[in-house]
Amino acid sequence: MTAVSAPQRVHVSVSAAVATVTIDRPPVNAVDPALISELLTALPPLVADPGVRCLVVRGTGRCFVAGADIRVMRELTEETQRAMRPWVEVQRLLETAPKPVLAAINGHALGGGAELTLACDMRVMSASATIGFPEIELGLFPGAGGSQRLPRLLGAHRAKLLMMQGSRLNAEEALRVGLVDEVVADTEFSARVDELAAALAAKPTRTVGLLKDVVERGLELPLDEALELEFTAVLELIRTGDAAEGLQAFLDKRTPSFGGR
């Protein structure tokens, strides 16, 4: 009997320093342990590769990621929760990546899919897409990062309301509350994502990585300690080639050409 291998659910393409990670698990790109495992294999090399200067995460079809696979989650056991918990590790890889990460919300991003977008540095949404946290209708709450990241993004009051109401927002509503950064017409979405990713990849990548680290770690510290953390990063920053390039380009009245180091 010939063994049949499982279909690949994560596709990676790299072009001009931009790596696009596409989640492809029809019909709605629901999350299960196998998908999580593929992402945990695909992402670390991209995060570590200095030649990759921007990461884009997107889905296929009508969904970005439609949340956790209910066929898995219906097993209300501790074992199931632990099997799905590495979804948090996927998000931390993106959140702590020393380079910009763009969520290209091509379609509906619900539950765990919405949580995934919160771990990205920029969220761009297709005009026909929706985003939200409907877990409350299942007797659950966003328990894979959402209950912690959403209040940090929107403030505790608004975040609690969105999660308690199970609100599903259209693109314009998501933009208005600050859940996404830009809404793009469906016909222009892919081109705009490419444009934004290229612009982010052209930034001084090492500077971006230090900035992300300082902001995240500083939020958890008293201000005086956070300022010391900031200064330590500045001392590291001034030794980068991109800092020298940026300052010289300013003096030369030209556009800087950053190398990402």
C-alpha positions as CSV (number, residue, x, y, z in Angstrom):
1,M,0.0,0.0,0.0
2,T,1.5,3.4,-1.0
3,A,1.6,6.0,1.7
4,V,-0.1,9.3,0.9
5,S,1.7,12.3,2.3
6,A,-0.3,15.1,3.9
7,P,-0.8,18.2,1.6
8,Q,1.4,21.2,2.3
9,R,-0.5,23.9,4.0
10,V,2.2,26.6,4.1
11,H,3.8,28.0,1.0
12,V,6.9,30.4,1.1
13,S,8.1,32.6,-1.7
14,V,10.9,35.1,-1.6
15,S,11.4,37.9,-4.0
16,A,13.5,41.1,-3.6
17,A,14.1,40.6,0.1
18,V,10.4,40.0,0.8
19,A,9.3,36.6,2.0
20,T,5.6,35.8,1.6
21,V,4.2,33.1,3.8
22,T,0.8,31.9,2.5
23,I,-1.5,29.8,4.6
24,D,-3.4,27.4,2.3
25,R,-5.8,25.0,4.1
26,P,-9.1,25.0,2.2
27,P,-11.8,25.8,2.6
28,V,-11.2,28.5,5.2
29,N,-7.6,28.1,6.4
30,A,-8.6,26.8,9.8
31,V,-5.8,26.2,12.3
32,D,-5.0,22.7,13.5
33,P,-1.9,21.2,15.1
34,A,-0.5,20.1,11.7
35,L,-0.7,23.7,10.3
36,I,0.9,25.1,13.4
37,S,3.7,22.6,13.0
38,E,4.3,23.6,9.4
39,L,4.5,27.3,10.4
40,L,6.9,26.6,13.2
41,T,9.1,24.9,10.6
42,A,8.8,27.5,7.9
43,L,9.1,30.7,9.9
44,P,12.4,30.4,11.9
45,P,14.7,30.3,8.9
46,L,12.9,33.3,7.4
47,V,13.2,35.2,10.7
48,A,16.9,34.4,10.9
49,D,17.8,35.1,7.3
50,P,19.4,38.6,6.9
51,G,18.5,38.5,3.3
52,V,14.8,38.5,4.2
53,R,14.0,42.1,5.2
54,C,10.3,41.9,5.3
55,L,7.8,39.1,6.1
56,V,4.3,39.1,4.6
57,V,1.6,36.7,6.0
58,R,-1.5,36.0,4.0
59,G,-4.1,33.4,3.3
60,T,-5.7,31.8,0.2
61,G,-9.2,32.1,-1.1
62,R,-11.9,34.0,0.8
63,C,-10.2,33.7,4.1
64,F,-7.0,35.0,5.8
65,V,-7.4,32.5,8.7
66,A,-10.8,31.6,9.9
67,G,-9.7,30.6,13.4
68,A,-9.2,27.3,15.1
69,D,-10.6,24.1,13.5
70,I,-13.8,23.5,15.4
71,R,-13.4,19.7,14.7
72,V,-10.3,19.8,16.9
73,M,-11.5,22.3,19.5
74,R,-14.8,20.5,20.2
75,E,-12.7,18.0,22.2
76,L,-12.8,20.1,25.4
77,T,-9.7,18.5,27.1
78,E,-6.5,19.9,28.4
79,E,-4.6,17.7,25.9
80,T,-6.4,19.5,23.0
81,Q,-5.6,22.9,24.5
82,R,-2.0,22.0,24.9
83,A,-1.8,20.7,21.3
84,M,-3.2,24.0,20.0
85,R,-1.1,26.2,22.3
86,P,1.9,26.5,20.0
87,W,-0.2,28.9,17.9
88,V,1.1,31.4,20.5
89,E,4.7,30.4,19.5
90,V,3.9,31.2,15.8
91,Q,2.7,34.6,16.9
92,R,5.8,35.3,19.0
93,L,8.0,34.4,16.1
94,L,6.4,37.1,14.1
95,E,6.1,39.6,16.9
96,T,9.8,39.3,17.9
97,A,11.2,39.0,14.4
98,P,14.0,41.5,13.9
99,K,12.4,42.8,10.7
100,P,9.0,44.2,9.7
101,V,6.1,41.8,9.5
102,L,3.0,42.7,7.4
103,A,-0.4,41.0,7.8
104,A,-2.0,41.0,4.4
105,I,-5.6,40.3,5.4
106,N,-6.9,39.1,2.1
107,G,-10.1,37.7,3.5
108,H,-11.9,36.9,6.7
109,A,-9.7,36.9,9.8
110,L,-11.6,35.5,12.7
111,G,-10.7,34.2,16.1
112,G,-7.2,32.7,15.9
113,G,-6.8,34.4,12.6
114,A,-7.5,37.8,14.1
115,E,-5.1,36.9,16.9
116,L,-2.4,36.2,14.3
117,T,-2.8,39.7,12.8
118,L,-2.2,41.3,16.2
119,A,1.3,39.8,16.3
120,C,2.2,41.6,13.0
121,D,3.7,45.1,12.8
122,M,1.3,46.3,10.1
123,R,-2.2,45.1,9.1
124,V,-3.5,45.8,5.6
125,M,-7.1,44.7,4.9
126,S,-9.0,43.9,1.7
127,A,-12.2,46.0,1.5
128,S,-14.4,42.9,1.4
129,A,-12.8,41.2,4.3
130,T,-14.0,41.0,7.9
131,I,-12.2,40.6,11.2
132,G,-13.3,39.8,14.7
133,F,-13.3,37.7,17.8
134,P,-16.4,35.5,17.8
135,E,-15.2,33.0,20.4
136,I,-17.7,34.2,23.0
137,E,-20.5,32.6,21.0
138,L,-18.8,29.3,21.6
139,G,-18.5,29.9,25.3
140,L,-14.9,30.7,24.9
141,F,-12.7,33.9,24.7
142,P,-9.6,34.7,22.6
143,G,-7.2,32.5,24.5
144,A,-4.2,32.4,22.1
145,G,-2.9,35.9,22.6
146,G,-6.0,37.9,21.8
147,S,-7.0,38.7,25.3
148,Q,-3.6,40.2,25.9
149,R,-2.6,41.8,22.6
150,L,-6.0,43.4,21.8
151,P,-6.1,45.6,25.0
152,R,-2.5,46.7,24.3
153,L,-3.5,47.8,20.8
154,L,-7.0,49.3,21.4
155,G,-7.1,49.9,25.2
156,A,-8.8,47.7,27.8
157,H,-12.3,49.0,27.5
158,R,-12.7,48.8,23.7
159,A,-11.0,45.4,23.6
160,K,-13.2,43.9,26.3
161,L,-16.3,45.1,24.5
162,L,-15.2,43.7,21.1
163,M,-14.5,40.3,22.7
164,M,-17.6,40.2,24.9
165,Q,-19.8,41.2,22.1
166,G,-18.1,38.8,19.6
167,S,-18.0,41.7,17.2
168,R,-17.2,40.9,13.5
169,L,-16.1,44.2,11.9
170,N,-16.0,45.1,8.2
171,A,-12.9,46.7,6.9
172,E,-14.0,50.3,7.4
173,E,-15.1,49.6,11.0
174,A,-11.8,47.8,11.7
175,L,-9.9,50.8,10.3
176,R,-12.0,53.3,12.4
177,V,-11.2,51.6,15.7
178,G,-7.5,51.1,14.9
179,L,-7.6,47.3,14.5
180,V,-6.0,47.6,11.0
181,D,-3.8,50.3,9.4
182,E,-5.1,50.5,5.9
183,V,-8.0,49.3,3.8
184,V,-7.5,48.6,0.1
185,A,-10.0,47.8,-2.7
186,D,-10.0,44.1,-3.6
187,T,-8.8,44.7,-7.1
188,E,-5.8,46.7,-5.9
189,F,-5.0,44.6,-2.8
190,S,-2.1,42.4,-4.0
191,A,-0.4,45.3,-5.7
192,R,-0.7,47.5,-2.6
193,V,0.7,44.7,-0.4
194,D,3.7,44.3,-2.7
195,E,4.3,48.1,-2.7
196,L,4.1,48.3,1.1
197,A,6.3,45.2,1.6
198,A,8.9,46.6,-0.8
199,A,9.0,49.9,1.1
200,L,9.4,48.1,4.5
201,A,12.1,45.9,3.1
202,A,14.0,49.0,2.0
203,K,14.1,50.4,5.5
204,P,17.2,49.9,7.8
205,T,16.3,46.4,9.0
206,R,18.7,46.3,11.9
207,T,17.2,49.6,13.1
208,V,13.7,48.2,12.8
209,G,14.6,45.1,14.8
210,L,16.1,47.2,17.6
211,L,13.1,49.5,17.6
212,K,10.7,46.5,17.9
213,D,12.7,45.1,20.8
214,V,13.0,48.4,22.7
215,V,9.3,49.1,22.4
216,E,8.1,45.6,23.5
217,R,10.5,45.3,26.4
218,G,10.2,48.9,27.5
219,L,6.4,48.6,27.9
220,E,7.0,46.1,30.8
221,L,9.6,48.4,32.6
222,P,9.4,51.5,34.8
223,L,10.3,54.5,32.7
224,D,13.8,55.0,34.1
225,E,14.7,51.4,33.3
226,A,13.1,51.7,29.8
227,L,15.1,54.8,29.1
228,E,18.3,52.9,29.9
229,L,17.2,50.1,27.6
230,E,16.6,52.6,24.9
231,F,20.1,54.1,25.3
232,T,21.8,50.7,25.2
233,A,20.0,50.1,21.9
234,V,21.1,53.5,20.6
235,L,24.7,52.7,21.4
236,E,24.3,49.5,19.4
237,L,22.4,51.4,16.6
238,I,25.2,53.9,16.0
239,R,27.6,51.1,15.1
240,T,25.4,49.9,12.3
241,G,26.3,50.5,8.7
242,D,22.8,51.8,8.0
243,A,23.1,54.6,10.6
244,A,26.3,55.8,8.9
245,E,24.6,55.5,5.5
246,G,21.4,57.4,6.6
247,L,23.3,60.3,8.1
248,Q,25.7,60.6,5.1
249,A,22.8,60.4,2.7
250,F,21.1,63.3,4.5
251,L,24.3,65.4,4.2
252,D,24.6,64.5,0.6
253,K,21.0,65.3,-0.1
254,R,20.3,61.9,-1.6
255,T,18.0,59.0,-0.9
256,P,19.8,56.5,1.5
257,S,20.5,53.0,0.3
258,F,20.2,50.8,3.3
259,G,21.8,47.4,3.5
260,G,19.8,46.1,6.4
261,R,22.8,45.8,8.7
